[in-house]
Amino acid sequence: MLSASIRVLVVDDMSTMRKYVKQCLAGLGVVNVVEADDGDSAWTEVLRGLEGNNPVQLIITDWNMPRVAGIDFLRMVRSDERTCAVPVLMVTAEGKQEQIIEAIQAGVSAYLVKPFSPDGLEDRLKLALRV
């Protein structure tokens, strides 16, 4: 399903959630994972990858974060021609229909409400990556 070499960016202000997502990804054979704690540092990581010819190929982001929220980070990714096609999975506690619609309108590839299981993450990754 997922290539072991895929470069994944996990964005969440809670280190425990980043660790959990990384563990789920490792269970799927994905170990090329970088982390960020908000949308601002995530955007820096995306740009660093582009400059170093090692681009992020999948983004898993939370919605609620300080400085730059996940929804705003998603809009940044979609508005840049270099990153507009990168799959973005929103993983969040925000499960209201209005938020889901807002994320879809902003260009999210898939949406997953916390808490979730490793299988739930895998299912949404398949959707985000269209595999």
Phi and psi restraints in degrees (value plus and minus 20) as a CYANA .aco file:
   2 LEU   PHI    -120.3   -80.3
   2 LEU   PSI     116.9   156.9
   3 SER   PHI     -91.0   -51.0
   3 SER   PSI     114.8   154.8
   4 ALA   PHI     -82.2   -42.2
   4 ALA   PSI     -43.0    -3.0
   5 SER   PHI    -110.3   -70.3
   5 SER   PSI     -23.8    16.2
   6 ILE   PHI     -79.9   -39.9
   6 ILE   PSI     116.5   156.5
   7 ARG   PHI    -115.7   -75.7
   7 ARG   PSI      96.0   136.0
   8 VAL   PHI    -132.5   -92.5
   8 VAL   PSI     115.9   155.9
   9 LEU   PHI    -126.8   -86.8
   9 LEU   PSI     101.4   141.4
  10 VAL   PHI    -126.9   -86.9
  10 VAL   PSI     101.9   141.9
  11 VAL   PHI    -141.4  -101.4
  11 VAL   PSI      95.8   135.8
  12 ASP   PHI    -181.6  -141.6
  12 ASP   PSI     120.7   160.7
  13 ASP   PHI     -96.0   -56.0
  13 ASP   PSI     -32.6     7.4
  14 MET   PHI    -119.7   -79.7
  14 MET   PSI      96.7   136.7
  15 SER   PHI     -82.2   -42.2
  15 SER   PSI     -52.2   -12.2
  16 THR   PHI     -85.1   -45.1
  16 THR   PSI     -56.4   -16.4
  17 MET   PHI     -90.7   -50.7
  17 MET   PSI     -61.1   -21.1
  18 ARG   PHI     -79.3   -39.3
  18 ARG   PSI     -62.8   -22.8
  19 LYS   PHI     -83.0   -43.0
  19 LYS   PSI     -62.8   -22.8
  20 TYR   PHI     -82.9   -42.9
  20 TYR   PSI     -65.4   -25.4
  21 VAL   PHI     -82.7   -42.7
  21 VAL   PSI     -62.1   -22.1
  22 LYS   PHI     -81.7   -41.7
  22 LYS   PSI     -59.7   -19.7
  23 GLN   PHI     -84.4   -44.4
  23 GLN   PSI     -62.4   -22.4
  24 CYS   PHI     -81.1   -41.1
  24 CYS   PSI     -64.1   -24.1
  25 LEU   PHI     -84.5   -44.5
  25 LEU   PSI     -60.9   -20.9
  26 ALA   PHI     -81.0   -41.0
  26 ALA   PSI     -56.3   -16.3
  27 GLY   PHI     -84.4   -44.4
  27 GLY   PSI     -40.8    -0.8
  28 LEU   PHI    -117.0   -77.0
  28 LEU   PSI     -16.3    23.7
  29 GLY   PHI      68.9   108.9
  29 GLY   PSI     -12.4    27.6
  30 VAL   PHI    -118.1   -78.1
  30 VAL   PSI      98.1   138.1
  31 VAL   PHI    -144.6  -104.6
  31 VAL   PSI     -26.2    13.8
  32 ASN   PHI    -108.1   -68.1
  32 ASN   PSI      56.8    96.8
  33 VAL   PHI    -142.2  -102.2
  33 VAL   PSI     111.9   151.9
  34 VAL   PHI    -135.6   -95.6
  34 VAL   PSI     137.1   177.1
  35 GLU   PHI    -144.5  -104.5
  35 GLU   PSI     135.3   175.3
  36 ALA   PHI    -167.3  -127.3
  36 ALA   PSI     133.1   173.1
  37 ASP   PHI    -124.1   -84.1
  37 ASP   PSI     -18.8    21.2
  38 ASP   PHI    -186.7  -146.7
  38 ASP   PSI     154.1   194.1
  39 GLY   PHI     -84.5   -44.5
  39 GLY   PSI     -50.1   -10.1
  40 ASP   PHI     -87.2   -47.2
  40 ASP   PSI     -71.7   -31.7
  41 SER   PHI     -88.1   -48.1
  41 SER   PSI     -49.0    -9.0
  42 ALA   PHI     -85.4   -45.4
  42 ALA   PSI     -63.7   -23.7
  43 TRP   PHI     -83.0   -43.0
  43 TRP   PSI     -59.8   -19.8
  44 THR   PHI     -78.8   -38.8
  44 THR   PSI     -62.7   -22.7
  45 GLU   PHI     -86.1   -46.1
  45 GLU   PSI     -59.5   -19.5
  46 VAL   PHI     -81.0   -41.0
  46 VAL   PSI     -66.9   -26.9
  47 LEU   PHI     -85.0   -45.0
  47 LEU   PSI     -59.6   -19.6
  48 ARG   PHI     -80.2   -40.2
  48 ARG   PSI     -61.4   -21.4
  49 GLY   PHI     -84.2   -44.2
  49 GLY   PSI     -60.1   -20.1
  50 LEU   PHI     -85.1   -45.1
  50 LEU   PSI     -64.3   -24.3
  51 GLU   PHI     -86.1   -46.1
  51 GLU   PSI     -54.1   -14.1
  52 GLY   PHI    -110.4   -70.4
  52 GLY   PSI     -10.6    29.4
  53 ASN   PHI      35.6    75.6
  53 ASN   PSI      16.9    56.9
  54 ASN   PHI    -157.6  -117.6
  54 ASN   PSI      44.8    84.8
  55 PRO   PHI     -88.8   -48.8
  55 PRO   PSI     131.8   171.8
  56 VAL   PHI     -88.2   -48.2
  56 VAL   PSI     114.0   154.0
  57 GLN   PHI    -129.5   -89.5
  57 GLN   PSI     -30.7     9.3
  58 LEU   PHI    -175.7  -135.7
  58 LEU   PSI     117.4   157.4
  59 ILE   PHI    -140.2  -100.2
  59 ILE   PSI     110.9   150.9
  60 ILE   PHI    -137.8   -97.8
  60 ILE   PSI      94.7   134.7
  61 THR   PHI    -151.2  -111.2
  61 THR   PSI     126.3   166.3
  62 ASP   PHI     -98.6   -58.6
  62 ASP   PSI     145.5   185.5
  63 TRP   PHI    -111.8   -71.8
  63 TRP   PSI     -75.4   -35.4
  64 ASN   PHI    -106.6   -66.6
  64 ASN   PSI      86.4   126.4
  65 MET   PHI    -166.1  -126.1
  65 MET   PSI     135.0   175.0
  66 PRO   PHI     -91.2   -51.2
  66 PRO   PSI     149.1   189.1
  67 ARG   PHI      41.0    81.0
  67 ARG   PSI     -98.1   -58.1
  68 VAL   PHI    -142.7  -102.7
  68 VAL   PSI      94.5   134.5
  69 ALA   PHI     -91.2   -51.2
  69 ALA   PSI     141.2   181.2
  70 GLY   PHI     -79.1   -39.1
  70 GLY   PSI     -57.9   -17.9
  71 ILE   PHI     -85.9   -45.9
  71 ILE   PSI     -57.3   -17.3
  72 ASP   PHI     -92.0   -52.0
  72 ASP   PSI     -57.4   -17.4
  73 PHE   PHI     -82.8   -42.8
  73 PHE   PSI     -62.9   -22.9
  74 LEU   PHI     -76.8   -36.8
  74 LEU   PSI     -64.6   -24.6
  75 ARG   PHI     -83.5   -43.5
  75 ARG   PSI     -56.6   -16.6
  76 MET   PHI     -83.6   -43.6
  76 MET   PSI     -65.7   -25.7
  77 VAL   PHI     -81.0   -41.0
  77 VAL   PSI     -66.2   -26.2
  78 ARG   PHI     -90.8   -50.8
  78 ARG   PSI     -44.6    -4.6
  79 SER   PHI    -107.0   -67.0
  79 SER   PSI     -26.3    13.7
  80 ASP   PHI    -124.2   -84.2
  80 ASP   PSI     105.7   145.7
  81 GLU   PHI     -81.4   -41.4
  81 GLU   PSI     -43.9    -3.9
  82 ARG   PHI     -96.6   -56.6
  82 ARG   PSI     -41.3    -1.3
  83 THR   PHI    -144.6  -104.6
  83 THR   PSI     -21.2    18.8
  84 CYS   PHI     -81.1   -41.1
  84 CYS   PSI     -42.7    -2.7
  85 ALA   PHI    -117.4   -77.4
  85 ALA   PSI     -20.2    19.8
  86 VAL   PHI     -88.7   -48.7
  86 VAL   PSI     107.3   147.3
  87 PRO   PHI     -83.2   -43.2
  87 PRO   PSI     116.5   156.5
  88 VAL   PHI    -146.8  -106.8
  88 VAL   PSI     101.4   141.4
  89 LEU   PHI    -124.0   -84.0
  89 LEU   PSI     100.2   140.2
  90 MET   PHI    -110.7   -70.7
  90 MET   PSI     100.7   140.7
  91 VAL   PHI    -137.3   -97.3
  91 VAL   PSI      91.5   131.5
  92 THR   PHI    -172.5  -132.5
  92 THR   PSI     141.2   181.2
  93 ALA   PHI    -100.8   -60.8
  93 ALA   PSI     -28.8    11.2
  94 GLU   PHI     -98.5   -58.5
  94 GLU   PSI      81.4   121.4
  95 GLY   PHI    -131.7   -91.7
  95 GLY   PSI     -12.0    28.0
  96 LYS   PHI     -91.3   -51.3
  96 LYS   PSI     125.7   165.7
  97 GLN   PHI     -76.4   -36.4
  97 GLN   PSI     -57.4   -17.4
  98 GLU   PHI     -81.3   -41.3
  98 GLU   PSI     -61.2   -21.2
  99 GLN   PHI     -89.2   -49.2
  99 GLN   PSI     -60.7   -20.7
 100 ILE   PHI     -81.2   -41.2
 100 ILE   PSI     -64.6   -24.6
 101 ILE   PHI     -82.6   -42.6
 101 ILE   PSI     -63.2   -23.2
 102 GLU   PHI     -80.5   -40.5
 102 GLU   PSI     -62.3   -22.3
 103 ALA   PHI     -85.6   -45.6
 103 ALA   PSI     -60.3   -20.3
 104 ILE   PHI     -83.6   -43.6
 104 ILE   PSI     -64.2   -24.2
 105 GLN   PHI     -84.4   -44.4
 105 GLN   PSI     -49.1    -9.1
 106 ALA   PHI    -101.3   -61.3
 106 ALA   PSI     -29.8    10.2
 107 GLY   PHI      84.2   124.2
 107 GLY   PSI       0.4    40.4
 108 VAL   PHI     -82.7   -42.7
 108 VAL   PSI     124.7   164.7
 109 SER   PHI    -104.1   -64.1
 109 SER   PSI     -54.6   -14.6
 110 ALA   PHI    -180.2  -140.2
 110 ALA   PSI     143.0   183.0
 111 TYR   PHI    -157.7  -117.7
 111 TYR   PSI     113.3   153.3
 112 LEU   PHI    -156.4  -116.4
 112 LEU   PSI     108.3   148.3
 113 VAL   PHI    -112.6   -72.6
 113 VAL   PSI     114.4   154.4
 114 LYS   PHI     -97.3   -57.3
 114 LYS   PSI     130.7   170.7
 115 PRO   PHI     -94.4   -54.4
 115 PRO   PSI     138.2   178.2
 116 PHE   PHI    -162.1  -122.1
 116 PHE   PSI     140.4   180.4
 117 SER   PHI    -117.7   -77.7
 117 SER   PSI     143.9   183.9
 118 PRO   PHI     -76.5   -36.5
 118 PRO   PSI     -57.6   -17.6
 119 ASP   PHI     -85.6   -45.6
 119 ASP   PSI     -59.2   -19.2
 120 GLY   PHI     -82.6   -42.6
 120 GLY   PSI     -60.8   -20.8
 121 LEU   PHI     -84.5   -44.5
 121 LEU   PSI     -64.2   -24.2
 122 GLU   PHI     -79.7   -39.7
 122 GLU   PSI     -63.6   -23.6
 123 ASP   PHI     -80.2   -40.2
 123 ASP   PSI     -64.2   -24.2
 124 ARG   PHI     -91.1   -51.1
 124 ARG   PSI     -52.6   -12.6
 125 LEU   PHI     -83.3   -43.3
 125 LEU   PSI     -61.2   -21.2
 126 LYS   PHI     -80.8   -40.8
 126 LYS   PSI     -60.8   -20.8
 127 LEU   PHI     -85.7   -45.7
 127 LEU   PSI     -66.4   -26.4
 128 ALA   PHI     -83.0   -43.0
 128 ALA   PSI     -58.9   -18.9
 129 LEU   PHI    -110.4   -70.4
 129 LEU   PSI     -24.7    15.3
 130 ARG   PHI      36.2    76.2
 130 ARG   PSI      28.4    68.4
